[in-house]
Amino acid sequence: MGHNHIEQGGERKTMNTDHEHQHETDELWKKSEQSPFISGLREGEKVADIMERLDYQRAFEKRSKVLGCSDGRCRGHRLGLPGDGILALQTDQEKCIRMLKDGGVDEVYSHANCGAATLALRNTPPEHLPIGVKTAEDLAKYHAEGVARKLGAKCGHTEVCDMSGEVHNERAIYFDGTGMANPEALPELPAGFIYSGPALGMSEERMQADIETLASIALGDHGFGNRFTKEKPLYVVISAKDEEQLEALTEIAEKAAEQFHGRVAVDSFIAK
């Protein structure tokens, strides 16, 4: 009898936790709907017009010297890759390291509850894991420390308490070709993933795969999920340095968006 009571109590606790999660997610969605950026898109404005109206130059003042995860719950101006590039092939990682060195990056941060690290752990046979690595968080730290060593950079780890929250509240993927995007500098913008693949030497195939990964997180159970529809999609917002790059990045993003059947939309602007 006691065993059944514990099971029932556990079920009630799980149900309460799920209810709390849904309530928090609903509240975050309602808040994001009030964003001037989202409101503008809903009223039919193009991203380029909205960004011009919001004086977007404030968010493109300089290149960051910090490498961090794309995760929109992480704070601060940074160059962003999923899990600091943990999913990238060796050739992409080597090119990325060279470009990070050239850019003078001197800080690398991993973080708790990293979806990219979880995916990397799932895709790595246990016998191929580094000694002492047992969890996704272990792997995230191990990878970031390795990148930092190659750069001669400081390495840190961001705990949940220092992130914006546990729920993925991203309404956009900021697909940045300039290497300077700092969405936090524009409070009118909604929370979003920051993806700096073009500025860090990622191949077209890697960039498409990374955009797909980030979109899957946003559209999954840990993000806003089914709240994204064709009428209210996740936006891939491309910031390009010129027309040529804008065209190339748009093609990559549109290929990534295809599998989501209209629930991911792509728009762009040139950050002059």
N, C-alpha and C positions, 0 to 999 in steps of 0.2 A: 504493500500500500504506500509506504514511504517513497519507494522508488518511483511509483506513478506520480506522486505529488511533485517530486523534483522535476520529472519530465514535463508535467503540465506547467510548472512554474517557469521552466526554461522556455517553453513555447510562448507563454505570455510575455516573457522578457523579450524574445525575438520579435514577436508581433509589435510590442511597444517600440522597440528599436526601429523596426521597419516603418512604423507610422511616423515616428519622429524624423526619420530620414526623408520620407515623402513630404512631410510638412515643411522641413527646411528647404528642400528642393523647390517646392511650390513657391515659397516666399522669395527665394533667390531668382526664380523665373519672373515673378511679378516685378521685382525690382529691376531686372534687366530690360523688361519691356518698356520701362520709363526712360531708358537711355536715349538721348537726342540722336545718336547714331542709328539705333534700331528704329526709332520713330521715323526718321528721315527715309530709311529704306522701305519701311512699311507704306509710306506715302508716295513711293515711286521715284525718289531721288536716286541718282547714281552716286557711287562711292566717291568719285572724283569731286563732285559738287559738294558733298557733305564735308569731305576733308578740307576743301578750300574754305568753306564757311567756318569750320572749326579752327582755322589757323594752324594747320597740321605741322608747320615747320617747328613748332615747339617740341614735337616728338622725334625730330630728326636733326638734332643739334650736333651730335658727336657719336663716334663709334665707341661702344662699351669695351672695357678691358676685362670683362667677366664672362666666363662660359658657364651656363647653367642649363637646366632642363627647360624644355618648351612649356611645361606645365603652367597653366594660367593661375594656379593657386600660389605659385612662388612669386615673391615680390622682388622688385628692383630691376634696374636697367641691365640687360645682359644680352649676349648672343645666345640664342636658344636652339638646342637640338633635343630630340627625345632621349632622355637618360644621358645627356652629355655626349650623344653619338654612340651609345652602347649597342645599337642595332646595326650600325654601319659595317660594311665589309672592310677588310684590312686595307685595301687600296684607298677607299674613301677616308678611312681614319688617318692614314699616313699623310694624305694631302691636307686634311683638316688640321693636323698638328702643325704642318709647315705654315699654313695661313694664320693659325692662331699665334705662332711665333712672330710672323711678320707683323701682325696687328698689335703685338705687345701685350697680349692677354696675360694677366698675372694672378688671376684668381679663378678657381674651378669649384663649383658647388654641386653636390648630389643632394637628394632630399628623401624624406620618408614617403612611403606609399607611392612609389614611382611605378607607373603603369608600364613604361618601357622596360624597366629592370625586371618587372614581373614577367613580361613577355620573353625577355632574353633568358631568364632562368628556366622558363617552361620549354624553351627551344634548345637548351643545353643539356646533353646527357650528364647525369650525376658524376660519372667518372672523368668528365672533361672540365668540371668546375675547379677553380683554384682552391688550394688547401685552405681550410677554415671558412670557406664560403658556403653557407647553408640556406640563406634566405635571400629574397629579392633586395632587401635593404643592404645586406652584406655585399651583394654583387654590385649594387649602385655605388657604394663607397669604394669598393675595390677598383672599379673602372675609373671613377673620378680621380682617385689617388694616382692611378697609372698615368692618366692624361697630365695631371699636375706635375708629376715627376719629369715627364718628357719636356714640359715647358719651363721647369724650374719655378713653378708657380705655387702660391698658397692654395691649400685645399680645405674646404669646409663642408659641413653637412647640415642641412636645414631640417629641423624637427617639425612635426605637425603643428605645434603651438606657435610657430613662427610663420606659418602659411596662412592664407586667407580663410581656410576652412577645410573640412574633409570632403565636401561635395564638389565635384567638378562643375564649376559655374560658367564655363566658357561658352560664349555665343558666337565666337569667331576664331579663325586661325589667321593670325597676322603673318602672311607669307612674304618675308622681307628680303628684297634683293640688294638693299643698300648697305646692310650691316649696321645701320644706325637706329632703327626703329625702337622707340621706347613708348609703348602705348600708355603706360602709367602717367606720362607727362600730359596726356589729354584726358581729363576726368570724364569728358563726355562720351568716351569710348567704353563699350562693354568689356567685361573680362574676356580674355582670349589667350589661346596658345600663342607663343612667339616662336616662329620658325625661321632660322637664319641660314638654312642650307645653301642657298646660292652664294652667300658671302663667305662660306667656309668650305667650298670645293666639293660639295656633294654631287654625285652623278645625277643625271635626270631620273634614272631608275630608282635611286635611293630617295630622291626628293619626292617622287610620286608615292613610293611606299610609306614614307614618313607622314605625308599628308593624309594618306588612307588610315594610318595608325591613329593619328590624332583625331580624325573625324570619327573613327570607330569608338574611341573613348567618350567623346562628347555625345554620341548617339546611343551609347550603351547605358547599362544600369547605374554606373558610377557618375554619369553626367545627366544632362537634361532629357536624354532618352527620347521617348515618344512625344515629348512636347515639341520636338522638331518635326515639321511637316513641310510639304511643298509650299504652303502659304507662309510658313515661318521657319525658313531653313537655317542651318548653320552656314555662316558666310566665310568663305576663304577670301580674305582681303589682301590683295597683292600690292605691295609698294615696290615699284621698280625705279631704277636709275635712269632709264631711257626707253624709247619705244621698242627697240630691239629686244631688250630684256623683258619688257612687259609682255610682248608677244610669246616669247619662249616660256615664261613662267605661267602664263594663262593656259597654254597648251598642256603643260604638266598638271596644273590644278584641275582642269576640266577632265582630263583622263582619270585622275584620282576620284573626282566627284561622280563619275558615271555609275559606279556600283551602288550608289546610295539613292538612286531612283528619284531624284528631284529634291531630296531632303538636304542636299549640300549645294549651295550656289556660289558662283565665282564672280567677283568684280574687282576692279583694279584702279590704280592711279599712279602717276609719275611723281615721285618725291624729288622735286627739283632743288 
